[in-house]
Amino acid sequence: MALLAGIVGHSGYSGAELLHILERHPHVQPVLIDHRDDGAANPAIRHARNPRRISCTAQAVSNEGLDVVFLATPPEVSMELAPVVLEAGARVIDLSGAFRLGAVENYQTLYKAVHTQPELLAEAVYGLPEYCRERIPAARLVANPGCYPTAANLAIRPLLEAGAIDRAAGVVCDAKSGVSGAGRKPTLKNNFCEVTENFSAYSVLHHRHVPEVLQVCGLEESEFSFTAQLLPLHRGILETIYFRTSCASAEELLGIYEKRYAGEPFIRLYNPGHTPDLHGVARTNFCDIGVTADGKTGRAVVVSAIDNLVKGAAGQAVQNMNLMFGFAETEALL
């Protein structure tokens, strides 16, 4: 029988991307869950499988027999709904920041709000498969990583583990994202007239995704500088990461990545002298990584690129679902 997968937030960018991926998954039947003004009663798009729609209640989730529910919702909504879904017998994959940071204090500092589900926060498994694969299959609640931290952690952590980064010299991450990363709800920041023909930095030195990078990589805040910037594009994240290294060449650094990511289906490494771009990762679940290094000065640059709606959100969520339910990890993603 097909796995029944509910989507809350299906009218948002990440939720719509989830539905698009799940509709081509051979072992999954998506179910749309309406929460508040989640979507119009008669959506404009005629979906291939004509998914059922149910209300967002524990009774409806239980009656439908859902196996898993994706929460493509704001953090406060995820905290409200996660216990309801879990009590109804379904597992949860949350795409918000509600359950990523591990400590109530971190959440309160960054989101300026009280965390209402501290026990679930402690239980949640961080869903970066390349580093958390062993814990994901048994998890009831998976916290899907943020888009910026996904690109940063996949690029930085292998080099830190190998001792290839001079931590005393610091790591600088210059990160650019398409506008869909801000969500579908209209704001002044993502207004067409503000974004088009423009390029701007935001949340300088105080971006809420920074602790997620520090938590996964093991860096100290004093060792890491991060700036988020908004591109006048629909989708994509490209991060240019600067550091000092004792490695003599880009080939040596690439050797570290090749050893760490051998067999990883969604990591693609570029040859020295070549760097990834957003066209290469658009609408894919890949993280593309390219390295440039100057052995004489010890300077090195890594460029990491993902699609923020796929590997940075919906695709990685499906990757986690595949691990949780024993499907091939690449199912519906390649």
C-alpha positions as CSV (number, residue, x, y, z in Angstrom):
1,M,0.0,0.0,0.0
2,A,1.1,3.6,-0.7
3,L,2.5,5.6,2.1
4,L,0.1,8.4,3.0
5,A,1.9,11.7,3.4
6,G,0.1,14.9,4.5
7,I,1.2,18.4,3.7
8,V,0.3,21.3,5.8
9,G,1.2,24.6,4.1
10,H,0.7,23.2,0.6
11,S,-0.1,26.6,-0.8
12,G,3.4,28.1,0.2
13,Y,6.5,27.7,-2.0
14,S,8.1,24.8,0.0
15,G,4.7,23.1,0.4
16,A,4.0,23.3,-3.3
17,E,7.4,22.0,-4.1
18,L,6.8,19.1,-1.8
19,L,3.5,18.2,-3.6
20,H,5.3,18.4,-6.9
21,I,8.0,15.9,-5.7
22,L,5.6,13.6,-3.9
23,E,3.3,13.3,-6.9
24,R,6.1,11.5,-8.8
25,H,7.0,9.3,-5.9
26,P,6.0,5.7,-6.7
27,H,5.4,4.7,-3.1
28,V,3.6,7.8,-1.7
29,Q,0.1,9.2,-1.9
30,P,0.1,12.9,-0.9
31,V,-2.8,14.3,1.1
32,L,-3.4,18.1,1.4
33,I,-4.1,19.2,4.9
34,D,-6.0,22.6,5.2
35,H,-4.9,24.7,8.1
36,R,-6.6,28.1,8.5
37,D,-6.3,29.9,5.1
38,D,-3.9,27.3,3.8
39,G,-5.3,27.3,0.3
40,A,-8.3,28.0,-1.8
41,A,-11.1,25.5,-1.8
42,N,-10.7,25.1,-5.6
43,P,-7.0,25.4,-6.4
44,A,-6.1,26.7,-9.8
45,I,-3.8,23.8,-10.7
46,R,-5.2,20.4,-11.6
47,H,-2.8,18.0,-9.9
48,A,-1.9,14.7,-11.6
49,R,-3.2,12.5,-8.7
50,N,-5.9,14.8,-7.6
51,P,-4.9,14.5,-3.9
52,R,-7.5,14.3,-1.2
53,R,-7.9,17.3,1.1
54,I,-8.6,17.0,4.8
55,S,-9.0,19.4,7.8
56,C,-6.1,19.9,10.1
57,T,-7.3,18.0,13.2
58,A,-6.0,15.0,15.1
59,Q,-9.2,13.1,14.3
60,A,-8.8,13.8,10.5
61,V,-5.2,12.7,10.5
62,S,-6.1,9.5,12.5
63,N,-9.1,8.7,10.3
64,E,-7.1,9.2,7.1
65,G,-4.4,6.9,8.5
66,L,-1.6,9.2,7.6
67,D,1.9,7.8,8.1
68,V,3.8,11.1,8.0
69,V,2.9,14.8,7.9
70,F,5.1,17.5,6.5
71,L,4.8,20.9,8.2
72,A,5.7,23.6,5.7
73,T,4.5,26.2,8.2
74,P,5.9,29.1,10.4
75,P,7.6,28.0,13.6
76,E,4.8,28.9,15.9
77,V,2.3,26.9,13.8
78,S,4.7,23.9,13.7
79,M,4.9,24.0,17.5
80,E,1.1,24.0,17.6
81,L,0.6,21.2,15.2
82,A,3.5,18.8,15.8
83,P,2.1,17.3,19.1
84,V,-1.4,17.0,17.5
85,V,0.0,15.0,14.6
86,L,2.2,12.8,16.7
87,E,-0.7,12.0,19.1
88,A,-2.7,11.0,16.0
89,G,-0.1,8.4,15.2
90,A,1.7,10.0,12.3
91,R,5.4,11.0,12.2
92,V,6.4,14.6,11.5
93,I,8.9,16.3,9.2
94,D,9.0,20.0,10.1
95,L,10.4,22.4,7.6
96,S,10.4,25.4,9.9
97,G,13.0,26.4,12.5
98,A,10.9,25.3,15.4
99,F,12.8,22.2,16.3
100,R,16.3,22.7,14.9
101,L,18.3,24.4,17.6
102,G,18.1,21.8,20.4
103,A,17.9,24.3,23.3
104,V,14.9,26.4,24.4
105,E,17.3,29.3,25.2
106,N,18.6,29.4,21.6
107,Y,15.1,29.5,20.1
108,Q,14.0,32.3,22.4
109,T,17.1,34.4,21.7
110,L,16.8,34.0,17.9
111,Y,13.0,34.0,17.4
112,K,12.1,36.4,20.2
113,A,9.4,34.0,21.3
114,V,8.8,31.3,23.9
115,H,9.2,27.7,22.8
116,T,6.0,26.0,23.7
117,Q,7.2,22.4,23.1
118,P,10.5,21.9,24.9
119,E,10.1,18.1,25.2
120,L,9.7,17.7,21.4
121,L,12.6,20.1,20.9
122,A,14.8,17.8,22.9
123,E,13.4,14.7,21.0
124,A,13.7,16.1,17.4
125,V,16.4,14.7,15.1
126,Y,18.2,17.1,12.9
127,G,17.6,16.0,9.3
128,L,20.9,16.6,7.4
129,P,21.2,13.1,6.0
130,E,24.9,13.4,5.1
131,Y,25.7,13.7,8.8
132,C,22.6,12.4,10.7
133,R,21.6,9.4,8.5
134,E,21.9,6.9,11.4
135,R,19.3,8.6,13.6
136,I,16.7,9.6,11.0
137,P,15.1,6.2,10.3
138,A,13.9,5.8,13.9
139,A,12.8,9.4,14.5
140,R,9.2,10.4,15.2
141,L,10.1,14.1,14.6
142,V,12.7,15.3,12.1
143,A,13.7,19.0,12.0
144,N,14.5,19.7,8.3
145,P,17.6,21.9,8.1
146,G,17.5,25.5,7.0
147,C,18.5,26.4,3.4
148,Y,21.5,28.6,4.3
149,P,22.9,26.1,6.9
150,T,22.5,23.2,4.4
151,A,24.8,24.8,1.9
152,A,27.2,26.0,4.5
153,N,27.5,22.9,6.6
154,L,28.0,20.6,3.6
155,A,30.8,22.8,2.5
156,I,32.6,23.6,5.8
157,R,32.3,20.6,8.0
158,P,34.4,18.1,6.0
159,L,37.3,20.6,6.0
160,L,36.9,21.3,9.8
161,E,36.9,17.5,10.5
162,A,40.1,17.1,8.5
163,G,41.8,20.1,10.2
164,A,42.2,21.8,6.9
165,I,40.8,25.2,8.1
166,D,42.9,27.7,10.1
167,R,40.2,28.4,12.7
168,A,42.2,31.3,14.2
169,A,41.9,33.1,10.9
170,G,38.1,32.7,10.9
171,V,35.6,31.6,8.2
172,V,33.6,34.1,6.2
173,C,30.4,33.0,4.5
174,D,29.0,35.3,1.9
175,A,25.5,33.9,1.1
176,K,23.0,34.9,-1.6
177,S,19.5,33.6,-1.9
178,G,16.5,33.9,-4.3
179,V,13.4,35.6,-3.0
180,S,11.4,32.4,-2.5
181,G,13.5,31.9,0.6
182,A,11.5,34.6,2.3
183,G,8.2,32.7,1.8
184,R,5.1,33.5,-0.1
185,K,3.5,35.9,2.4
186,P,3.9,39.4,0.9
187,T,6.1,41.8,2.8
188,L,7.9,45.0,1.9
189,K,11.2,43.1,1.6
190,N,9.9,40.7,-1.1
191,N,7.8,43.3,-2.9
192,F,8.6,43.3,-6.7
193,C,9.7,46.9,-6.8
194,E,12.0,46.4,-3.8
195,V,13.7,43.3,-5.3
196,T,13.9,43.7,-9.0
197,E,17.2,45.3,-10.3
198,N,18.4,45.3,-6.7
199,F,20.8,43.4,-4.4
200,S,20.8,43.8,-0.7
201,A,22.2,42.4,2.5
202,Y,20.0,41.7,5.6
203,S,20.3,40.5,9.2
204,V,24.0,41.3,9.2
205,L,25.8,39.6,12.1
206,H,22.5,38.5,13.6
207,H,21.0,36.0,11.1
208,R,18.9,33.3,12.9
209,H,20.5,30.5,10.8
210,V,24.0,31.2,12.1
211,P,23.6,29.0,15.3
212,E,22.5,26.2,13.1
213,V,25.8,26.3,11.2
214,L,27.8,26.5,14.5
215,Q,25.8,23.6,16.0
216,V,26.5,21.3,13.1
217,C,30.1,22.4,12.3
218,G,31.3,22.9,15.8
219,L,32.6,26.4,15.2
220,E,32.5,29.1,17.8
221,E,30.6,32.3,17.0
222,S,33.8,34.3,17.1
223,E,35.2,32.1,14.3
224,F,32.4,32.5,11.8
225,S,31.1,35.6,9.9
226,F,27.9,35.2,7.9
227,T,26.1,37.7,5.7
228,A,22.8,36.9,3.9
229,Q,22.0,38.7,0.7
230,L,18.8,38.8,-1.4
231,L,19.1,38.2,-5.1
232,P,16.4,39.3,-7.6
233,L,15.8,35.7,-8.5
234,H,13.1,33.2,-7.8
235,R,15.1,30.3,-6.3
236,G,18.7,29.2,-5.5
237,I,21.4,29.8,-2.9
238,L,25.0,30.4,-3.7
239,E,27.5,30.7,-0.8
240,T,31.1,31.9,-1.3
241,I,33.1,30.8,1.8
242,Y,36.6,32.2,2.5
243,F,39.2,30.8,4.9
244,R,42.9,30.1,5.4
245,T,44.3,26.7,5.0
246,S,47.6,24.7,5.3
247,C,46.6,22.6,2.3
248,A,48.9,23.1,-0.6
249,S,46.3,23.1,-3.4
250,A,42.7,22.8,-4.4
251,E,43.3,19.2,-5.3
252,E,44.3,18.5,-1.7
253,L,41.1,20.1,-0.4
254,L,39.0,18.2,-3.0
255,G,40.6,15.0,-1.8
256,I,39.1,15.7,1.6
257,Y,35.6,16.1,0.1
258,E,36.0,13.1,-2.1
259,K,36.8,10.9,0.9
260,R,34.0,12.3,3.1
261,Y,31.3,12.3,0.4
262,A,32.1,9.0,-1.4
263,G,28.8,7.4,-2.2
264,E,26.7,10.4,-1.3
265,P,24.1,10.7,-4.0
266,F,23.4,14.4,-3.7
267,I,26.9,15.9,-3.4
268,R,28.6,16.9,-6.7
269,L,32.3,18.1,-6.7
270,Y,33.7,20.4,-9.3
271,N,37.2,20.0,-10.7
272,P,39.8,22.7,-9.7
273,G,39.3,25.9,-11.7
274,H,35.6,25.4,-11.9
275,T,32.8,26.7,-9.6
276,P,29.1,25.9,-9.4
277,D,26.3,28.2,-10.3
278,L,22.6,28.4,-9.7
279,H,21.6,27.1,-13.1
280,G,23.4,23.8,-12.3
281,V,21.3,23.1,-9.2
282,A,17.9,24.6,-10.1
283,R,15.1,22.2,-9.3
284,T,17.5,19.5,-8.1
285,N,18.4,18.0,-4.7
286,F,22.1,18.4,-5.4
287,C,24.6,20.5,-3.4
288,D,27.4,21.4,-5.8
289,I,30.8,22.3,-4.4
290,G,33.8,23.9,-6.1
291,V,37.2,24.8,-4.5
292,T,39.9,27.3,-5.4
293,A,43.1,27.6,-3.3
294,D,46.4,29.5,-3.4
295,G,49.1,27.4,-1.7
296,K,51.5,30.3,-1.5
297,T,49.3,32.6,0.6
298,G,47.1,29.9,2.3
299,R,43.9,31.5,0.9
300,A,41.1,29.3,-0.1
301,V,37.5,29.8,-1.4
302,V,34.7,27.2,-1.5
303,V,31.6,27.9,-3.5
304,S,28.5,25.9,-2.5
305,A,25.2,26.0,-4.4
306,I,21.8,24.5,-3.8
307,D,18.2,25.1,-4.8
308,N,16.7,26.6,-1.6
309,L,13.3,25.0,-2.3
310,V,14.6,21.5,-3.0
311,K,17.9,20.6,-1.2
312,G,17.2,23.6,1.1
313,A,13.6,22.5,1.9
314,A,11.2,20.1,0.2
315,G,13.8,17.8,-1.5
316,Q,15.7,17.3,1.7
317,A,12.4,16.7,3.5
318,V,11.6,13.9,1.0
319,Q,15.1,12.6,1.4
320,N,14.5,12.3,5.1
321,M,11.1,10.7,4.5
322,N,12.8,8.1,2.3
323,L,15.2,7.3,5.1
324,M,12.4,7.1,7.7
325,F,10.3,4.6,5.8
326,G,13.0,2.5,4.1
327,F,12.7,3.7,0.5
328,A,15.7,4.3,-1.7
329,E,17.2,7.6,-0.5
330,T,17.1,9.0,-4.0
331,E,13.4,8.0,-4.8
332,A,11.6,10.8,-6.6
333,L,14.7,13.0,-6.3
334,L,16.8,11.8,-9.3
